[in-house]
Amino acid sequence: MWRVLLVLCAVVLLWAEDGLLLGGWVRAGGGGVVQLDRNGTFSNWAYAGQTTWRLSAANLDTEYARFEFSGDLSLLQGVMTNLASSSIRWQVGEEAILTAELRKFLVMVKPWWGDVILGRQLVRWGEGVVFSPLDFFTSLDMMDVGLSRLGVDAVRVKIPLGQTGFGEAIGLVHSSWTNSTAGSRVGVAMGSWYTTLAAFYRGREKEWIGGVSLKGDLGPAWYTEVVYHHATNDKNSFWHGMIGMDYSWEKKWILRLEYATHTLETTNFTLFEQYTLPVYPFLSRHYASLQFLFLPTMIDTFSLTLVANLDDKETLWWQKGQWWIVSYTRNLYQNVHLLTWLRYQTDMAGIETERKGLWSFLVSVEVKY
Protein backbone atom coordinates (compact mmCIF):
# COMPACT_ATOMS: atom_id res chain seq x y z
CA MET A 1 0.00 0.00 0.00
CA TRP A 2 2.82 2.42 0.84
CA ARG A 3 4.31 2.12 -2.69
CA VAL A 4 0.97 3.04 -4.22
CA LEU A 5 0.61 5.92 -1.76
CA LEU A 6 4.04 7.34 -2.58
CA VAL A 7 3.23 7.26 -6.32
CA LEU A 8 -0.10 9.03 -5.71
CA CYS A 9 1.61 11.65 -3.52
CA ALA A 10 4.13 12.35 -6.26
CA VAL A 11 1.35 12.75 -8.84
CA VAL A 12 -0.66 15.11 -6.60
CA LEU A 13 2.41 17.22 -5.76
CA LEU A 14 3.41 17.53 -9.42
CA TRP A 15 -0.19 18.53 -10.14
CA ALA A 16 -0.20 21.13 -7.35
CA GLU A 17 0.27 24.25 -9.45
CA ASP A 18 -0.65 26.52 -6.53
CA GLY A 19 2.08 25.01 -4.35
CA LEU A 20 2.02 23.67 -0.78
CA LEU A 21 0.70 25.13 2.48
CA LEU A 22 3.36 24.54 5.16
CA GLY A 23 2.85 24.94 8.87
CA GLY A 24 3.47 23.44 12.28
CA TRP A 25 5.08 24.36 15.56
CA VAL A 26 8.17 23.98 17.71
CA ARG A 27 7.68 23.21 21.41
CA ALA A 28 10.43 23.00 24.03
CA GLY A 29 10.18 22.52 27.76
CA GLY A 30 11.19 20.68 30.88
CA GLY A 31 9.75 19.35 34.09
CA GLY A 32 9.91 16.42 36.43
CA VAL A 33 8.32 13.22 37.68
CA VAL A 34 7.81 12.35 41.35
CA GLN A 35 6.74 8.89 42.51
CA LEU A 36 4.69 8.10 45.61
CA ASP A 37 5.08 4.82 47.47
CA ARG A 38 2.17 2.89 48.98
CA ASN A 39 2.28 5.08 52.11
CA GLY A 40 1.83 8.24 50.05
CA THR A 41 5.35 9.58 50.61
CA PHE A 42 7.77 10.72 47.90
CA SER A 43 10.03 7.79 47.00
CA ASN A 44 11.77 8.86 43.79
CA TRP A 45 12.04 11.75 41.37
CA ALA A 46 13.47 12.28 37.89
CA TYR A 47 14.02 15.04 35.33
CA ALA A 48 11.93 15.18 32.13
CA GLY A 49 12.65 17.19 29.00
CA GLN A 50 10.99 17.30 25.59
CA THR A 51 11.58 19.33 22.43
CA THR A 52 9.25 18.58 19.50
CA TRP A 53 9.18 19.93 15.97
CA ARG A 54 5.94 19.31 14.08
CA LEU A 55 5.79 19.85 10.34
CA SER A 56 2.51 19.84 8.41
CA ALA A 57 1.98 20.20 4.67
CA ALA A 58 -0.99 20.17 2.29
CA ASN A 59 -1.50 21.10 -1.35
CA LEU A 60 -3.51 24.26 -2.04
CA ASP A 61 -5.22 23.10 -5.23
CA THR A 62 -7.73 20.55 -3.86
CA GLU A 63 -10.38 20.46 -6.60
CA TYR A 64 -9.60 16.89 -7.67
CA ALA A 65 -7.17 15.55 -5.06
CA ARG A 66 -5.64 16.46 -1.71
CA PHE A 67 -2.31 15.57 -0.09
CA GLU A 68 -1.79 15.93 3.67
CA PHE A 69 1.27 15.28 5.82
CA SER A 70 1.99 15.75 9.51
CA GLY A 71 5.00 14.43 11.42
CA ASP A 72 6.88 14.94 14.68
CA LEU A 73 10.60 14.91 15.40
CA SER A 74 11.22 14.88 19.16
CA LEU A 75 14.22 15.04 21.45
CA LEU A 76 13.32 13.30 24.73
CA GLN A 77 15.48 13.60 27.82
CA GLY A 78 15.50 12.07 31.27
CA VAL A 79 12.49 9.99 32.24
CA MET A 80 10.70 10.93 29.00
CA THR A 81 12.90 8.38 27.22
CA ASN A 82 11.02 5.61 29.08
CA LEU A 83 7.63 6.93 27.91
CA ALA A 84 8.35 7.15 24.18
CA SER A 85 5.77 5.27 22.09
CA SER A 86 7.40 5.73 18.68
CA SER A 87 9.14 2.71 17.13
CA ILE A 88 11.54 5.01 15.22
CA ARG A 89 14.20 6.20 17.64
CA TRP A 90 17.91 6.95 17.90
CA GLN A 91 20.07 7.08 21.02
CA VAL A 92 21.79 10.49 21.04
CA GLY A 93 23.04 10.62 24.63
CA GLU A 94 23.20 8.74 27.90
CA GLU A 95 19.69 9.93 28.81
CA ALA A 96 18.44 11.32 25.51
CA ILE A 97 16.79 9.83 22.43
CA LEU A 98 15.55 11.27 19.15
CA THR A 99 12.18 9.92 17.92
CA ALA A 100 10.19 10.33 14.72
CA GLU A 101 6.41 9.93 14.55
CA LEU A 102 4.35 10.00 11.35
CA ARG A 103 1.00 11.48 12.38
CA LYS A 104 -0.63 11.81 8.95
CA PHE A 105 0.38 10.90 5.40
CA LEU A 106 -2.53 10.57 2.99
CA VAL A 107 -3.88 11.25 -0.44
CA MET A 108 -7.57 12.01 -0.99
CA VAL A 109 -8.87 11.52 -4.53
CA LYS A 110 -12.22 13.16 -5.34
CA PRO A 111 -14.19 11.40 -8.08
CA TRP A 112 -17.70 12.68 -8.79
CA TRP A 113 -19.35 10.09 -6.53
CA GLY A 114 -17.36 10.63 -3.31
CA ASP A 115 -13.89 10.58 -1.72
CA VAL A 116 -11.18 7.89 -1.68
CA ILE A 117 -8.57 8.33 1.07
CA LEU A 118 -5.38 6.27 1.16
CA GLY A 119 -2.62 6.35 3.78
CA ARG A 120 -2.13 7.14 7.46
CA GLN A 121 -5.17 9.00 8.73
CA LEU A 122 -7.20 9.71 11.84
CA VAL A 123 -10.49 7.79 11.58
CA ARG A 124 -13.02 8.90 14.21
CA TRP A 125 -16.35 7.08 14.12
CA GLY A 126 -17.36 7.68 17.72
CA GLU A 127 -18.60 10.73 19.62
CA GLY A 128 -16.82 10.25 22.95
CA VAL A 129 -13.67 12.17 23.89
CA VAL A 130 -12.16 9.93 26.60
CA PHE A 131 -14.34 6.83 26.10
CA SER A 132 -15.33 5.87 22.57
CA PRO A 133 -16.18 2.19 21.86
CA LEU A 134 -16.96 3.00 18.21
CA ASP A 135 -13.53 4.55 17.64
CA PHE A 136 -12.21 1.13 16.79
CA PHE A 137 -9.50 2.45 14.45
CA THR A 138 -7.94 4.91 16.90
CA SER A 139 -6.35 4.78 20.34
CA LEU A 140 -5.56 7.38 22.99
CA ASP A 141 -2.09 8.89 22.89
CA MET A 142 -0.97 8.29 26.48
CA MET A 143 1.92 10.76 26.05
CA ASP A 144 -0.46 13.64 25.31
CA VAL A 145 -2.19 15.34 28.26
CA GLY A 146 -4.76 16.58 25.74
CA LEU A 147 -5.88 12.95 25.22
CA SER A 148 -5.47 13.13 21.44
CA ARG A 149 -5.81 10.03 19.27
CA LEU A 150 -3.46 8.24 16.90
CA GLY A 151 -4.08 7.39 13.25
CA VAL A 152 -3.96 4.13 11.28
CA ASP A 153 -2.80 3.03 7.82
CA ALA A 154 -6.00 2.43 5.86
CA VAL A 155 -7.96 2.70 2.64
CA ARG A 156 -11.23 4.60 3.14
CA VAL A 157 -14.15 5.46 0.85
CA LYS A 158 -16.82 8.07 1.69
CA ILE A 159 -20.03 8.50 -0.32
CA PRO A 160 -22.79 11.12 0.29
CA LEU A 161 -26.32 9.73 0.57
CA GLY A 162 -28.87 12.43 -0.16
CA GLN A 163 -28.72 15.80 1.57
CA THR A 164 -28.19 14.63 5.15
CA GLY A 165 -26.67 11.13 4.96
CA PHE A 166 -23.43 9.39 4.06
CA GLY A 167 -21.89 5.95 3.66
CA GLU A 168 -18.35 4.96 4.49
CA ALA A 169 -16.13 1.88 4.17
CA ILE A 170 -12.61 1.29 5.48
CA GLY A 171 -10.00 -1.44 5.25
CA LEU A 172 -6.76 -2.04 7.19
CA VAL A 173 -4.95 -4.30 4.74
CA HIS A 174 -2.30 -6.77 5.96
CA SER A 175 0.04 -8.95 3.94
CA SER A 176 -2.25 -11.87 4.81
CA TRP A 177 -5.77 -11.02 3.66
CA THR A 178 -7.30 -13.23 6.36
CA ASN A 179 -5.70 -11.01 9.03
CA SER A 180 -7.09 -7.77 7.60
CA THR A 181 -9.64 -5.54 9.32
CA ALA A 182 -12.61 -3.96 7.56
CA GLY A 183 -15.52 -1.77 8.56
CA SER A 184 -18.44 0.18 7.18
CA ARG A 185 -21.01 2.63 8.48
CA VAL A 186 -23.92 4.80 7.44
CA GLY A 187 -25.08 8.01 9.06
CA VAL A 188 -27.95 10.43 8.81
CA ALA A 189 -28.91 13.76 10.39
CA MET A 190 -32.51 14.21 11.56
CA GLY A 191 -33.07 17.79 12.70
CA SER A 192 -30.72 18.45 15.62
CA TRP A 193 -29.96 14.72 16.02
CA TYR A 194 -27.30 12.67 14.28
CA THR A 195 -27.05 8.85 14.27
CA THR A 196 -24.73 6.26 12.73
CA LEU A 197 -24.75 2.46 12.35
CA ALA A 198 -21.38 0.68 12.04
CA ALA A 199 -20.06 -2.85 11.51
CA PHE A 200 -16.49 -4.19 11.71
CA TYR A 201 -14.67 -7.46 11.09
CA ARG A 202 -11.27 -8.27 12.65
CA GLY A 203 -9.71 -11.05 10.61
CA ARG A 204 -6.87 -11.88 12.97
CA GLU A 205 -9.22 -12.29 15.97
CA LYS A 206 -12.12 -13.76 13.91
CA GLU A 207 -14.41 -11.19 15.53
CA TRP A 208 -17.51 -9.33 14.31
CA ILE A 209 -18.44 -5.99 15.87
CA GLY A 210 -21.61 -3.96 15.45
CA GLY A 211 -22.50 -0.62 16.97
CA VAL A 212 -24.64 2.50 16.95
CA SER A 213 -24.04 6.11 17.97
CA LEU A 214 -26.49 8.94 18.63
CA LYS A 215 -25.87 12.65 19.29
CA GLY A 216 -28.33 15.48 19.75
CA ASP A 217 -29.15 18.73 21.50
CA LEU A 218 -31.39 18.81 24.57
CA GLY A 219 -30.00 21.97 26.13
CA PRO A 220 -26.70 20.25 26.79
CA ALA A 221 -25.42 18.14 23.89
CA TRP A 222 -25.93 14.43 24.64
CA TYR A 223 -24.17 11.54 22.90
CA THR A 224 -24.00 7.78 23.34
CA GLU A 225 -22.36 4.72 21.77
CA VAL A 226 -23.30 1.04 22.13
CA VAL A 227 -21.16 -1.74 20.64
CA TYR A 228 -21.34 -5.55 20.69
CA HIS A 229 -18.24 -7.72 20.09
CA HIS A 230 -19.07 -11.21 18.80
CA ALA A 231 -16.12 -13.63 18.68
CA THR A 232 -15.79 -17.33 17.88
CA ASN A 233 -14.34 -17.68 21.37
CA ASP A 234 -17.19 -16.99 23.81
CA LYS A 235 -14.96 -15.34 26.40
CA ASN A 236 -14.20 -12.56 23.90
CA SER A 237 -17.87 -11.68 23.26
CA PHE A 238 -19.12 -8.67 25.21
CA TRP A 239 -21.08 -5.39 25.25
CA HIS A 240 -19.35 -2.02 25.44
CA GLY A 241 -21.12 1.31 25.84
CA MET A 242 -20.80 4.93 26.92
CA ILE A 243 -22.89 8.05 27.44
CA GLY A 244 -21.76 11.64 27.65
CA MET A 245 -22.83 15.26 27.67
CA ASP A 246 -21.17 18.63 27.19
CA TYR A 247 -22.47 22.09 27.99
CA SER A 248 -21.03 25.60 27.57
CA TRP A 249 -22.22 28.96 28.83
CA GLU A 250 -21.19 32.61 28.58
CA LYS A 251 -18.49 31.58 26.05
CA LYS A 252 -16.17 31.08 29.01
CA TRP A 253 -17.16 27.79 30.64
CA ILE A 254 -17.25 24.28 29.14
CA LEU A 255 -18.27 21.16 31.06
CA ARG A 256 -18.05 17.60 29.69
CA LEU A 257 -19.07 14.40 31.53
CA GLU A 258 -18.70 10.81 30.28
CA TYR A 259 -19.44 7.34 31.66
CA ALA A 260 -18.37 4.01 30.15
CA THR A 261 -19.02 0.35 30.95
CA HIS A 262 -18.47 -3.09 29.42
CA THR A 263 -19.30 -6.73 30.20
CA LEU A 264 -15.94 -8.31 29.28
CA GLU A 265 -14.60 -10.56 32.06
CA THR A 266 -10.96 -9.48 31.84
CA THR A 267 -9.83 -11.79 34.67
CA ASN A 268 -10.20 -14.72 32.25
CA PHE A 269 -7.12 -13.48 30.38
CA THR A 270 -3.43 -13.62 31.15
CA LEU A 271 -1.60 -10.44 32.11
CA PHE A 272 -0.07 -10.18 28.63
CA GLU A 273 -3.48 -10.70 26.97
CA GLN A 274 -5.05 -7.96 29.12
CA TYR A 275 -2.65 -5.41 27.64
CA THR A 276 -3.90 -6.31 24.13
CA LEU A 277 -7.66 -6.24 24.85
CA PRO A 278 -9.76 -3.65 22.96
CA VAL A 279 -10.93 -2.09 26.26
CA TYR A 280 -7.40 -1.50 27.61
CA PRO A 281 -6.50 0.55 29.69
CA PHE A 282 -10.10 0.59 30.97
CA LEU A 283 -10.22 -3.06 32.08
CA SER A 284 -12.63 -2.62 35.00
CA ARG A 285 -16.39 -2.52 34.41
CA HIS A 286 -17.19 1.13 35.20
CA TYR A 287 -15.33 4.38 34.48
CA ALA A 288 -16.22 8.08 34.53
CA SER A 289 -14.53 11.25 33.29
CA LEU A 290 -14.97 14.97 33.87
CA GLN A 291 -13.50 17.78 31.79
CA PHE A 292 -13.83 21.42 32.75
CA LEU A 293 -12.51 24.39 30.73
CA PHE A 294 -12.45 28.04 31.80
CA LEU A 295 -11.56 30.80 29.33
CA PRO A 296 -11.53 34.08 31.35
CA THR A 297 -9.88 36.06 28.54
CA MET A 298 -9.02 35.57 24.88
CA ILE A 299 -5.43 34.66 25.77
CA ASP A 300 -5.89 32.45 28.87
CA THR A 301 -7.24 28.89 29.13
CA PHE A 302 -7.52 26.78 32.28
CA SER A 303 -8.54 23.11 32.10
CA LEU A 304 -9.14 20.21 34.45
CA THR A 305 -9.50 16.57 33.39
CA LEU A 306 -10.36 13.69 35.74
CA VAL A 307 -10.69 10.03 34.72
CA ALA A 308 -11.61 7.56 37.48
CA ASN A 309 -11.99 3.79 37.89
CA LEU A 310 -15.32 3.49 39.72
CA ASP A 311 -14.72 -0.18 40.63
CA ASP A 312 -11.46 0.42 42.47
CA LYS A 313 -11.63 -0.95 46.03
CA GLU A 314 -8.60 0.93 47.36
CA THR A 315 -9.44 3.04 50.43
CA LEU A 316 -6.64 5.60 50.12
CA TRP A 317 -7.31 8.23 47.44
CA TRP A 318 -3.75 8.30 46.04
CA GLN A 319 -3.95 4.54 45.33
CA LYS A 320 -7.26 4.58 43.47
CA GLY A 321 -7.15 4.19 39.67
CA GLN A 322 -7.27 7.76 38.36
CA TRP A 323 -5.82 10.43 36.07
CA TRP A 324 -5.78 14.09 37.12
CA ILE A 325 -4.61 16.66 34.59
CA VAL A 326 -4.56 20.40 35.33
CA SER A 327 -3.27 22.69 32.59
CA TYR A 328 -2.88 26.40 31.86
CA THR A 329 -2.20 27.97 28.44
CA ARG A 330 -1.42 31.62 27.73
CA ASN A 331 -0.91 33.38 24.43
CA LEU A 332 2.27 35.38 25.08
CA TYR A 333 2.61 37.06 21.70
CA GLN A 334 0.85 36.27 18.40
CA ASN A 335 1.98 32.69 17.64
CA VAL A 336 3.91 32.19 20.90
CA HIS A 337 2.21 30.23 23.70
CA LEU A 338 3.11 29.24 27.24
CA LEU A 339 1.94 25.70 28.11
CA THR A 340 1.96 24.24 31.62
CA TRP A 341 0.40 21.11 33.07
CA LEU A 342 0.40 19.01 36.22
CA ARG A 343 -0.70 15.36 36.12
CA TYR A 344 -1.29 12.67 38.74
CA GLN A 345 -1.85 9.08 37.66
CA THR A 346 -2.09 5.60 39.12
CA ASP A 347 -2.86 2.21 37.61
CA MET A 348 -6.10 2.88 35.70
CA ALA A 349 -6.48 -0.76 34.58
CA GLY A 350 -6.29 -2.17 38.12
CA ILE A 351 -3.72 -4.89 37.29
CA GLU A 352 -0.65 -3.72 39.22
CA THR A 353 0.14 -5.74 42.35
CA GLU A 354 1.72 -2.78 44.14
CA ARG A 355 -0.01 0.57 43.65
CA LYS A 356 2.21 3.62 43.18
CA GLY A 357 1.18 7.16 42.34
CA LEU A 358 3.03 9.33 39.86
CA TRP A 359 3.11 13.14 39.82
CA SER A 360 4.47 14.80 36.69
CA PHE A 361 4.69 18.41 35.52
CA LEU A 362 5.98 20.22 32.45
CA VAL A 363 6.45 23.86 31.46
CA SER A 364 7.05 24.58 27.78
CA VAL A 365 6.95 27.32 25.16
CA GLU A 366 5.36 26.71 21.76
CA VAL A 367 6.01 28.77 18.62
CA LYS A 368 3.66 28.21 15.68
CA TYR A 369 4.60 28.96 12.11
Helices and strands as residue ranges (DSSP letters): H 2-15, E 20-36, E 42-59, E 65-78, G 79-82, E 88-93, E 96-109, E 115-121, E 152-161, E 165-172, G 177-179, E 181-190, E 193-202, E 207-217, E 221-231, G 234-236, E 238-249, E 253-262, G 266-268, H 271-275, E 286-294, E 300-309, G 317-319, E 322-333, E 336-345, E 357-368
